[in-house]
């Protein structure tokens, strides 16, 4: 029988790491949706290594993957993005990068490539606005020592991750 959505073969999904709590929930939801749609898929864990992920992508292509879905390890490297795009393009495969932002110029240069993710600069502004509103509404409660200064600790995501950098700014 024909595969749903016109996909003939396995969807290869490459995760920068299985150890990321947020991505674990995304992976579970994605796997559930793919299984419910009757699609074959395989998850690959790069465990934080771009070299490992690139090798996994080449292996999946060799094994006959129909679609590549990539949560790239080194989002700040145009070279890594281009190398992955070249592998997909040489195999004539569609590729979707997700969650970890990659260069729009590189992705748009291949007609079977896309990026799915948030506008992380806007997300940072929204988070800042929410914090500012909360502080204005609760200043006396938040200024626990009453010195007129809000003391805080800022947690930043992974170093070199464009989304984390933009949200932190």
N, C-alpha and C positions, 0 to 999 in steps of 0.2 A: 504493500500500500504506500501511497505518497505520504511524505512527511508533512505535518502541519506547517502552515505559513510558508510553504514552498522550500523548506530547508531539507536538503538531501544529504544527511550525514551529521556528524557530531559537532556540537557547539563547544569550542575549547575556551574555557574561562580561566584567565591568569590573574591571580591575586598577588599583590606585593607581599603579603604575609597573612597566614591564617591566624596569627597572634593578635591582630587588631580587633578589639571588642566590637566597635561599630561595624566593621566590615564582616564580622562573623554573623551579625544579624542580617546584613544585606545579603550575604551568601546563602543563609538559610531561606530567606524569602525568595531569592532568585531561583534557587534549586527547586523550591516548592512550586513556583510558577512554571518553570520549565517542565517539571515532571507532570504537572496537571495538564500542560499543553501537549503532552506526549512526545516531547523532544528529547533526543539523546544529548547528554552533556558530560563534560569531564572538567573537574576543578583542578588547577595546578597551584601549588604553594611555592612561591619564589623565596620565601623565608628572608626577605629583605635584600636579596642579591639580584642585581640587574643581569649579571652574567648568567645566573641560573635561569632567570625568567626568559632571557633571549634563547637559551638552549632549549627550554621547554617549548617555546613557540615554534622553533625549527622542528622539533620532534613531532609536535602536533600536526604541523603542515605535512611532514613526511608520512604520518599515519593517516592522512586524508581528512583532516578537519574541514568542515564546511564554512564555519564562521569563527573569527577570533574576537574575543571580548577581553580587553586588557585593562587592568588596574595597574598601571606601570609603576615599577619600583622607583626609578630615578626620574621623577616628573620635571626636575630642573634641567635635564639634559636633552637638548634638541638632537644630539647625536644618537642617543638611545631611541628616542621617538622615531627618528628618520630610519634607523636600522630596522626597527620593527615594521614600519610602514613599507620599507623596501621588501622585506620578507613576504608580507601580505600581498603587495602589488605583484611581485614576481610569481606568486602562486595564483594570482587572480582572485584572491579571497576578500570578502568584505571584512572590515575590522571596525570595532567600536571601542574607543578608549572611554573609560568612565571614572568618576570620582576624583581622580588625581589629574589636575589640569595639564594639558600638553599644548604645544604651540598651535594656534588656530591656522596660521599660515601653512604649516606642514600638513596638518590634517586636511585642510581644504584643497590641497594640491592633488589629492587622490580621491577620485569620484566615488570610491567604495569605502571611504573612511568617514567616521563621525566621532564627535566627542559629546558625551552626556554628563552633565554636572551642573553645579550651581554657579551663580555669579558670586564668587567668593568675596569680592570687594564689597558688593552690596550686603552680603551676609555680615561682614565685619561692621559696616555702618549700622545695620539693624541691631546687632548685638550691643554696640556702643550706645545707641539710642535707648535701648531697653535698660541698660545699666544706668545711664544718666537719668532717665525718668524715675527709676526705682530710688536712686540716691536723692533726687529732689523731693520725692514723696516721703522718704524715710530717713532724712539726713541725721536727725538727732539720735535715732536708734542705731544707725550704722556708725556714727562717730562715737565709738564705744568709750574713748577716754576723754571726750569733750574738748579736745584741743582745736577744733575747727578744721582739722585735716583728716581726710579719709585715708587710712592706711590699708594697703591691699597687697595681695600677691597675685601676679598674673601668670597663668599657665599658658604656655605656647606649645603648639603642636611640633611635629618633627622639623628639625633644622633643615633648611633648604627646600621645604615644601612651600610652593607659591601660595597655596590657599592659607596655610598657617601664618605665613609672613603677612599677607594682606589683611587677614582678620585681626592680627595683633596690632597692626598699624591703626 
